Structure formats: structure tokens, C-alpha cells
Amino acid sequence: MSENKIQLKLPISTIGISTAENISLYHYLSGGTLLRLVLPSENKSLECKDYEICQIYNPNLYTLKELHLIDIEKLVRTWNADGIIFEGFGAQEIINNEFIDTLREKLNLPIGVRIFEPANIYKADFIVYDHFIEYNNLKTINFLKNYEASYPWLELQLYYREPLIEKFFPFAKIAGEKEIPIHIYLLDNKGGGPVKELYKEIRELNPYVYIHVNLYGEYITYCSNCNKPVAYREDGVLLTLELNNSRCWNCNKELPFKKIISKRSNQKLIKISGGDTLWYDPRAIQIY
């Protein structure tokens, strides 16, 4: 990409500020604050209907403002963000390795991308992967099989209607072998009992599994060696992190936590947001 192209403005639909935990990034930038930049879909449709995350893939998201790299830098400084994540249908089409390299050189902070299908964005620092189990399972399974520790940090988000172990088993098994955290989202908790059974079964395959469902969420991280709790969370909030330089406080095993920012979420942000994302119309933001 030429220098001129890199200087082009980035189309933006929505701007948000949140904890890392609010986007289910539990093992990277723990306790940190993220600048969320949602790129437009421009009438492109993703088969995503009933989950909360579907809002960022809405085909009616259009460009409301364009940002230069210097504008992004000012937003990071204004909100004291510890990292940036590019999201939305357009992120996978617009954000590439050269852009990430240029932005990192300018900002010197972690840069992530949210994707919904395999993408060759090896320059990213972290990836949040949304997979809807009804569709394209083979592509995602192959992506996980080919994943290596030297690649960008990965956290897998799995979406399905019901707590059926057979639907999650292939992903949990591969992710568990590679210490990839998985986050499970369900539309129907089936009274709670099946959710608890699903959690128990999946934890045998992958100790870093989290359940995001009303009333029956599982957000605690346990040491994979001694099974002591090392991270306490509420949905979207890190309450406390009991690690010594990424090692378990009890048995000293090194655990898969990268670039820890703080042992708890930013309290000023939590008071304002309650653990949710603060969303802004980019046209209403004055950038100085």
C-alpha cells in the first residue's frame, strides 16, 4: 500500500469505549480500556439475527464520519485507551496488515480486529473471532487447526441457540489443545441445568471456557493446574486478577494471559458505563 493510500480516511459508523472484558477479551489486555471503531456494512448482510453482537454487523450501518490516523491517535489519547479494535462487517474488508503496521508505529499500542470468518491479518496483536455455529463450521475448524502460538492472540466467540454439547465439542477440543479461550453465547438457557452441564463438559476439554447467558453466566478463570480461581469477573468487568506475572498465585503455573494492564477494570469507566460499552455517534464527537 502506498503512503498516499495509508493517509486515506477510515470510514466509521460508530465509536465506542469499553473494558476489554466487555468484548469478551479475558486473557489479553486484562483490566484495560479499548477504543472500539465499528466500520460500515453498507448493505452487506451477515446471517446474524438474535444475538447482541449482531448490532455491529447490521447491514444498515453506513459511514457517518471519516477519520485520519491522526484523529484515531487523538481519540486514543483523549480516552486513555490501552488498545484499539476494529469491528463490523467492513473491518474484515478494509483493515489489512500494512494499515495495522502503520497505525501501530504511530500509536505504539495493541491493535485488534473482530472477524466472522478466517482472515490473514497476521500483523494484528489480537483477534476476536465470532462464529455462528449454524454456518460454515468447517472453515472455522480448519482455522483453529492451523492456528499457531506465534499468530495474533485469539479468543473464540461461539453462538448457538441451545446448550447442546455436540454442537460445541469440535471447537472446544481443538481450542483446548491450543489454549484458546472460548466464550459461549446462548439464546435459550433451558432452565439452567443444561447450561451448567455444558460448562462442566466443555471445561474438561478446555479450562478457559466462559458462558455468557442470562442468570447462568460463568466468568471466572481457574488455574488449569491446581484449579484455584485466578480471575473474578462480572459480565464486562474484571473484579480482581490474582496472578504474579501471568503465573498462578497458588502453584506458580504460567497461564495464558498476555499484556495485563491492571488487576481490575478502570473504576471511573465502570461507574459511567456499568460494564457496558459507551457508544457515540462519530458526528457528535469533537476531535482536538
C-alpha positions in Angstrom: 0.0 0.0 0.0 1.4 3.4 -0.9 1.9 6.2 1.6 -0.9 8.1 -0.1 -3.4 5.3 0.4 -2.4 4.9 4.0 -3.3 8.5 4.6 -6.9 8.0 3.3 -9.6 8.5 5.8 -11.2 5.4 7.5 -15.0 5.2 7.2 -16.6 4.9 10.6 -20.2 4.0 11.6 -19.9 4.0 15.4 -17.3 4.8 18.1 -17.2 3.1 21.5 -15.2 2.9 24.6 -15.3 -0.2 26.8 -13.4 -2.5 29.0 -11.5 -5.4 27.3 -13.8 -7.8 29.3 -16.9 -6.2 27.7 -15.9 -7.6 24.3 -15.1 -10.9 25.9 -11.4 -10.4 25.7 -10.5 -12.1 29.0 -6.9 -13.1 28.6 -5.4 -10.1 26.6 -5.3 -6.5 27.9 -6.9 -7.7 31.2 -8.2 -4.7 33.1 -7.6 -2.5 30.1 -9.7 0.0 28.2 -10.5 -0.4 24.4 -11.4 2.1 21.7 -14.0 0.3 19.5 -14.2 1.5 15.9 -17.1 0.0 14.0 -16.8 0.1 10.2 -19.8 0.3 7.9 -21.6 -2.7 6.4 -23.0 -0.7 3.5 -26.0 -3.1 2.8 -23.8 -6.2 3.1 -25.6 -8.9 5.1 -24.3 -11.4 7.6 -26.6 -14.2 8.8 -26.8 -13.0 12.3 -30.2 -12.1 13.8 -30.9 -12.5 17.5 -27.6 -12.1 19.4 -26.5 -8.8 20.8 -23.3 -8.8 18.7 -25.4 -8.7 15.6 -25.8 -5.0 16.0 -22.2 -4.4 14.7 -23.0 -6.5 11.6 -26.2 -4.6 10.9 -26.5 -4.1 7.1 -27.9 -0.6 7.7 -24.6 0.7 9.3 -23.4 3.4 7.0 -20.4 5.8 7.0 -21.1 8.6 9.4 -17.7 10.1 9.6 -14.2 9.5 8.2 -11.1 9.5 10.4 -7.5 10.2 9.6 -4.8 8.3 11.5 -4.1 11.4 13.5 -7.8 11.5 14.5 -7.6 8.0 15.8 -4.4 9.0 17.7 -6.3 11.9 19.4 -9.2 9.6 20.4 -6.8 7.1 22.0 -5.1 10.0 23.9 -8.4 11.6 25.0 -9.9 8.4 26.3 -6.6 6.9 27.6 -7.3 3.7 25.6 -4.9 0.8 26.1 -5.8 -0.8 22.7 -7.9 -0.5 19.6 -10.3 -3.0 18.0 -11.8 -2.6 14.5 -15.2 -4.2 14.2 -18.1 -4.6 11.9 -18.7 -6.2 8.5 -16.3 -3.7 6.9 -13.4 -4.3 9.2 -12.5 -7.6 7.5 -12.6 -5.9 4.1 -10.8 -2.6 4.9 -8.3 -3.4 7.7 -5.1 -5.1 6.4 -1.6 -5.9 7.6 0.0 -2.7 6.2 -2.6 -0.5 7.7 -2.1 -2.2 11.1 1.7 -1.8 10.9 1.4 1.9 10.1 -1.1 2.5 12.9 1.0 0.6 15.5 4.1 2.5 14.5 2.2 5.8 15.1 0.4 4.8 18.3 2.6 2.1 19.8 -0.3 0.1 21.4 -2.1 -3.2 20.7 -4.4 -3.4 17.7 -7.1 -6.0 17.3 -9.7 -6.9 14.7 -13.0 -8.6 15.1 -13.7 -11.2 12.4 -16.5 -13.6 11.5 -14.6 -15.8 9.1 -10.9 -16.8 8.6 -8.7 -13.8 7.6 -5.0 -13.4 7.0 -4.4 -10.5 9.4 -1.2 -11.7 11.0 0.0 -8.2 11.9 -2.8 -7.8 14.4 -2.0 -8.2 18.1 -5.2 -9.9 18.9 -8.3 -11.3 17.2 -11.9 -11.7 18.5 -13.5 -14.4 16.3 -17.3 -14.5 16.1 -18.5 -17.9 14.9 -22.2 -18.7 14.5 -22.4 -22.5 14.7 -25.2 -22.8 12.3 -22.9 -21.7 9.4 -19.5 -22.5 7.9 -18.2 -24.8 10.7 -15.6 -26.4 8.5 -13.9 -23.1 7.8 -13.6 -22.2 11.4 -12.4 -25.7 12.5 -9.7 -25.6 9.8 -8.7 -22.1 11.0 -8.4 -23.4 14.6 -6.4 -26.4 13.5 -3.9 -24.2 11.6 -3.6 -21.7 14.4 -0.1 -21.4 15.9 1.1 -19.7 19.1 3.1 -17.2 17.1 -0.1 -15.8 15.5 -2.1 -12.9 17.0 -3.7 -13.7 20.3 -7.1 -15.3 19.7 -10.3 -15.5 21.7 -13.2 -17.5 20.1 -16.8 -16.5 20.5 -19.3 -19.3 19.8 -23.0 -18.6 19.2 -25.8 -21.1 19.3 -29.5 -21.3 20.3 -29.3 -24.1 22.9 -26.7 -25.7 25.3 -26.1 -28.8 23.1 -22.6 -30.3 23.9 -22.3 -32.0 20.5 -22.5 -28.6 18.8 -19.6 -27.1 20.8 -17.5 -30.2 21.2 -15.3 -29.9 17.9 -14.4 -26.3 18.7 -13.8 -26.8 22.4 -11.5 -29.8 21.7 -9.2 -28.0 19.2 -9.2 -24.7 21.1 -8.4 -26.5 24.4 -5.4 -28.2 22.8 -4.1 -24.7 21.8 -5.1 -22.8 24.9 -7.5 -20.6 23.0 -10.2 -19.2 25.3 -13.7 -19.8 24.2 -16.8 -17.8 25.0 -20.2 -19.4 24.6 -23.4 -17.4 23.9 -26.8 -19.0 24.1 -30.3 -17.7 23.3 -32.1 -20.3 25.4 -30.7 -21.3 28.8 -33.2 -24.3 29.1 -33.7 -23.6 32.8 -30.0 -23.5 33.7 -29.4 -27.2 34.3 -28.3 -27.9 30.7 -26.1 -24.8 30.8 -24.3 -26.0 33.9 -23.8 -29.4 32.3 -22.5 -27.8 29.1 -20.0 -25.8 31.1 -18.8 -28.8 33.1 -18.4 -30.9 29.9 -16.6 -28.2 28.0 -14.2 -27.4 30.8 -12.9 -30.9 30.6 -11.8 -30.1 27.1 -10.8 -26.5 27.6 -10.2 -25.0 31.0 -10.6 -21.5 29.6 -14.3 -21.6 28.8 -16.8 -18.9 29.7 -20.6 -18.9 29.4 -22.5 -15.7 28.6 -26.1 -16.3 29.2 -28.7 -14.6 31.5 -28.8 -15.9 35.0 -26.2 -18.6 34.4 -23.1 -16.9 33.3 -19.6 -18.3 34.1 -16.9 -15.7 34.0 -14.3 -16.9 36.5 -10.9 -18.2 35.3 -9.4 -21.2 37.1 -5.8 -22.3 37.1 -5.5 -25.3 34.7 -3.1 -27.0 37.1 -4.4 -26.5 40.7 -8.0 -25.4 39.8 -7.8 -22.3 42.1 -9.6 -19.2 40.8 -7.3 -16.6 39.4 -9.6 -14.1 37.8 -13.0 -12.9 39.2 -15.4 -11.1 36.8 -18.9 -9.9 36.4 -20.2 -9.6 32.8 -18.0 -6.9 31.3 -16.0 -6.2 34.4 -12.7 -7.5 35.9 -13.2 -7.5 39.6 -9.8 -8.9 40.6 -6.9 -10.7 38.9 -4.8 -13.0 41.2 -1.7 -13.5 39.2 2.0 -13.0 39.7 3.4 -12.0 36.2 0.9 -14.3 34.5 1.5 -17.1 37.0 -1.0 -18.7 39.3 -0.8 -17.3 42.8 -1.1 -20.8 44.3 1.0 -23.2 42.2 3.1 -20.7 40.1 2.0 -22.3 36.8 2.3 -19.9 33.9 -1.2 -19.2 32.5 -2.2 -17.8 29.1 -2.6 -14.1 30.0 -1.0 -11.5 27.8 -0.3 -7.8 28.2 -2.0 -7.4 31.5 -3.0 -3.7 32.1 -4.4 -3.8 35.6 -5.7 -6.3 38.2 -9.2 -4.8 37.9 -11.2 -2.7 35.4 -10.9 1.1 35.3 -13.3 2.2 38.1 -14.1 5.6 36.5 -15.2 3.9 33.3 -17.2 1.3 35.2 -19.1 4.0 37.2 -20.1 5.6 33.9 -20.8 2.5 31.8 -21.8 -0.2 34.3 -19.5 -2.6 32.3 -21.2 -1.9 29.0 -19.8 -0.1 26.0 -20.3 3.6 25.8 -21.4 4.2 22.2 -21.1 7.5 20.4 -22.3 8.9 17.1 -19.0 9.9 15.5 -20.6 13.0 14.0 -21.1 14.3 17.6 -17.5 13.8 18.7 -15.2 16.8 18.5 -11.7 15.7 17.9 -8.9 18.1 19.0 
